[in-house]
Amino acid sequence: MKTLISFDLDNTLWDVDPTLTRAEHAMEKWFEDNFPGFAERFYTPTMDPIKYEIYELYPEIKHDVTKVRLAQYKLALQRYGLPAEEAEQRAEQAFNVFYDWRQRIDLYPDVHPTLTKLAQRYELAALTNGNADVYHPYIALEHYFGTVIRADKEGIAKPDPEIFQRLAERTKTPMDRIIHVGDHPIDDVQGAVNAGARAVWFNRHGARRWRAEWAVTPDAEVHSLPELITLIENMNL
């Protein structure tokens, strides 16, 4: 019987913070080039309260980081003084700048060797709450993953068990034959365990300790991706 290994992306296969910082800077420059004074009023920290406004106004899109960011930009541009229709058009242009830079990730150096090795024996999938695109030329991981599930395309996000169920259905894999690997204690570990899958907590370099308030515990913990190879071989599946 086959075993499926699903991977979170951000902070599991790469450090997302430097990528988002570069993308935010590119977005701010675009705004300033096109709307003088905008970046000074709506630089990145001041956009966070707008994000929470969007959550309140449109709770149905909270899971969708793409729609939330577009709504953020539109609302900020309206407050800058643009009419709604123009604000929506320009928000899309700004998002395209952000999105292009958001794909320019720096893979952890052990990603390719680990995925290459695992793909020889197991079916691999990507399961992410972010909007990184494994098919994008900057990322180019599509040849490893037979299935890719993104929260912004599904209408639900981890830790909702339903998104794990969709993974099981699309890959035709029993839930107890799925091993999900991710860094987030709630989205990845709790989500997988509550869905009935196995959970491997990716705690890079062992930098964190598991906290009791995270409720469930992972089936295993690794501090580097290559550890997965031996770990999964030895798991009682």
DRENRO-551204 format. One record per residue (C-alpha): residue number from 1; x, y, z. Coordinates in Angstrom, 3 decimals, m for minus. Each point is the difference from the previous one (the first is absolute). Last residue first. Layout:
<sites>
  nr     east    north       up
 NUM        X        Y        Z
...
</sites>
This chain:
<sites>
  nr     east    north       up
 237    3.029    2.360    8.653
 236    2.288   m0.469    2.994
 235    2.538    2.724   m0.704
 234    3.568   m1.174   m0.639
 233    0.238    0.921   m3.681
 232   m1.753    3.262    0.827
 231    2.645    0.963    2.547
 230    2.936   m1.029   m2.177
 229   m1.003    2.288   m2.864
 228   m1.507    2.700    2.180
 227    3.334    0.757    1.668
 226    1.092    1.466   m3.347
 225   m2.470    2.873    0.575
 224    1.600    1.324    3.158
 223   m1.107    0.320    3.626
 222   m2.541   m2.803   m0.068
 221   m2.891   m0.734    2.346
 220   m2.274   m3.039    0.095
 219   m3.614   m1.037    0.490
 218   m0.756    3.593    0.865
 217   m1.715    0.978    3.250
 216   m3.524    1.325    0.423
 215   m0.913    2.854    2.346
 214    2.243    2.848   m1.192
 213   m0.452    1.302    3.545
 212    2.606   m2.502    1.218
 211    2.779    1.654   m1.982
 210    2.473   m1.849   m2.212
 209    3.410    1.595    0.282
 208    1.484    2.143   m2.735
 207    3.366    0.391   m1.769
 206    0.553   m3.682   m0.650
 205    2.111    0.917   m3.058
 204   m3.208    0.222   m2.055
 203   m3.025   m1.244    1.914
 202   m1.839   m1.898   m2.728
 201   m2.781   m1.730    1.915
 200   m0.920   m3.305   m1.578
 199   m3.720   m0.736    0.080
 198   m1.765   m3.253   m0.854
 197   m3.513    0.327   m1.427
 196   m3.333   m0.360    1.802
 195   m1.387    3.453   m0.782
 194    0.585    1.144    3.570
 193    3.628   m1.108   m0.279
 192    0.561    1.860   m3.271
 191   m1.534    3.274    1.151
 190    1.686   m0.118    3.394
 189    3.399   m0.504   m1.590
 188   m0.232    2.227   m3.059
 187   m2.250    2.947    0.776
 186    0.434   m0.146    3.769
 185    3.665   m0.796    0.651
 184    1.191    1.630   m3.243
 183    3.241   m1.390   m1.428
 182   m1.321   m2.624   m2.373
 181    0.148   m3.619   m1.100
 180   m3.201   m1.969   m0.578
 179    0.184   m3.783   m0.113
 178   m2.983   m1.576   m1.757
 177   m0.593   m3.756    0.240
 176   m2.456    0.396    2.895
 175   m2.128    2.231   m2.213
 174   m0.421   m2.711   m2.612
 173    1.420    1.219   m3.328
 172   m1.986    0.577   m3.174
 171    2.187    3.024   m0.805
 170   m2.953    2.261   m0.569
 169   m2.002   m1.473    2.869
 168    2.805    0.104    2.564
 167    0.906    3.578   m0.898
 166   m3.646    0.981    0.197
 165   m0.141   m1.531    3.474
 164    3.025    2.049    1.019
 163   m1.840    3.149   m1.082
 162   m3.072   m1.167    1.906
 161    1.938   m0.418    3.252
 160    0.132    3.813    0.336
 159    3.503    0.766    1.316
 158    0.683    0.990   m2.763
 157   m1.990    2.093   m2.432
 156   m3.321    0.056   m1.792
 155   m1.252    1.603   m3.213
 154    1.996   m2.454   m2.085
 153    2.022    2.249   m2.311
 152    1.244    2.354    2.716
 151    0.666   m2.997    2.244
 150    2.401   m1.530   m2.494
 149    0.074   m3.707   m0.833
 148    2.700   m1.411   m2.276
 147   m0.062   m3.631   m1.120
 146    2.625   m2.041   m1.843
 145    2.740    2.021    1.628
 144    3.662   m0.493   m0.835
 143   m0.044    1.267   m3.585
 142   m1.870    3.119    1.101
 141    2.913    1.337    2.028
 140    0.860    2.877   m2.323
 139    0.198    2.845    2.542
 138    1.131    2.978   m2.110
 137   m1.518   m1.544   m3.135
 136   m3.466   m0.077    1.645
 135   m1.535   m3.480    0.138
 134    0.492   m0.261    3.790
 133   m2.111    3.142    0.373
 132    0.269    1.727    3.374
 131   m3.426    1.222    1.031
 130    0.051   m1.125    3.620
 129   m2.203   m2.414    1.947
 128    1.927   m2.923   m1.431
 127   m0.297   m3.697   m0.780
 126    2.612   m1.355   m2.416
 125   m0.038   m3.663   m0.996
 124    2.491   m2.862   m0.249
 123   m0.496   m3.663   m0.943
 122    2.636   m2.170    1.602
 121    3.043   m2.083   m0.892
 120    2.052    1.925   m2.577
 119   m1.741    3.234    0.954
 118    1.631   m0.175    3.435
 117    3.522    0.138   m1.406
 116   m0.688    2.845   m2.409
 115   m1.921    1.882    2.686
 114    2.954   m0.233    2.380
 113    2.702    0.921   m2.506
 112   m2.076    2.931   m1.342
 111   m0.947    1.442    3.392
 110    3.350   m0.250    1.823
 109    1.232    3.457   m0.998
 108   m3.091    1.755    1.411
 107   m1.706    1.561   m2.974
 106    0.382    3.732   m0.507
 105   m3.342    1.409   m1.109
 104   m0.711    2.344   m2.863
 103   m3.713   m0.844   m0.221
 102   m0.998    2.918    2.243
 101    1.815    2.331   m2.379
 100   m2.427   m0.756   m2.816
  99   m2.934    0.113    2.403
  98    0.893    3.448    1.324
  97    0.220    1.512   m3.463
  96   m3.223   m1.722   m1.069
  95   m1.621    1.258    3.197
  94    0.773    3.585   m0.906
  93   m1.634   m0.422   m3.404
  92   m3.041   m1.645    1.577
  91   m0.284    2.844    2.508
  90    0.137    2.435   m2.922
  89   m3.091   m1.525   m1.558
  88   m1.894   m0.137    3.303
  87    0.915    3.573    0.899
  86   m1.162    1.129   m3.449
  85   m3.414   m1.550    0.582
  84   m0.287    1.260    3.587
  83    0.928    3.624   m0.647
  82    3.547    0.936    1.032
  81    0.651    2.307    2.942
  80    2.742   m1.511    2.140
  79   m2.761   m1.564    2.050
  78   m1.173   m1.726   m3.167
  77    3.551   m1.139   m0.651
  76    0.220   m1.498    3.500
  75   m3.297   m1.849   m0.493
  74    1.111   m1.413   m3.351
  73    3.395   m1.052    1.315
  72   m1.465   m1.821    2.963
  71   m2.657   m1.677   m2.168
  70    2.708   m1.315   m2.323
  69    1.957   m1.252    3.027
  68   m3.035   m1.791    1.406
  67   m0.855   m1.544   m3.361
  66    3.505   m1.440   m0.374
  65    0.297   m1.177    3.609
  64   m3.214   m2.013   m0.315
  63   m1.012   m1.492    3.364
  62   m1.531    3.284    1.151
  61   m2.146    0.201   m3.132
  60   m3.359   m0.823    1.644
  59    0.748    2.338    2.893
  58   m0.466    2.988   m2.334
  57   m0.500    3.179    2.020
  56    1.613   m1.220    3.218
  55    2.936   m1.718   m1.717
  54    0.359    3.043   m2.263
  53    0.255    2.230    3.052
  52    2.701   m2.322    1.290
  51    1.927    0.518   m3.230
  50   m0.436    3.762    0.314
  49    1.608   m0.200    3.438
  48    2.967   m1.789   m1.651
  47    0.447    2.575   m2.763
  46    1.472    2.520    2.429
  45    2.972   m2.311    0.582
  44    0.666   m0.270   m3.788
  43    0.058    3.650   m1.010
  42   m3.399    1.604   m0.551
  41    0.493    3.691    0.677
  40    3.616    0.294   m1.158
  39   m0.606   m2.540   m2.754
  38   m2.856    2.091   m1.380
  37    1.908    3.285   m0.083
  36    0.383    0.006   m3.750
  35   m2.326   m2.536   m1.658
  34    1.591   m1.818   m2.930
  33    3.658   m0.101    1.000
  32   m0.931   m0.159    3.701
  31   m2.384   m2.910   m0.565
  30    2.538   m1.901   m2.068
  29    2.696    0.614    2.607
  28   m2.280   m1.298    2.766
  27   m0.739   m3.156   m2.001
  26    3.680   m0.681   m0.607
  25    0.712    0.497    3.711
  24   m2.855   m2.327    0.947
  23    1.289   m2.674   m2.381
  22    3.515    0.240    1.413
  21   m1.345   m0.339    3.547
  20   m2.263   m2.872   m1.031
  19    2.955   m1.933   m1.393
  18    2.166    0.715    3.038
  17   m2.812   m1.324    2.254
  16   m0.841   m3.144   m1.990
  15    2.931   m2.166    1.048
  14   m0.144   m2.918   m2.423
  13   m1.229   m3.598   m0.259
  12   m1.719   m0.020    3.390
  11   m0.185    3.696    0.825
  10   m2.535    0.502   m2.811
   9   m0.723   m3.282   m1.833
   8   m2.001   m2.579    1.987
   7    0.789   m3.425   m1.261
   6   m2.105   m3.088   m0.578
   5    1.468   m3.491    0.108
   4   m2.232   m2.706   m1.464
   3    0.557   m3.675    0.777
   2   m1.112   m2.683   m2.421
   1   m1.357   m3.398    0.961
</sites>
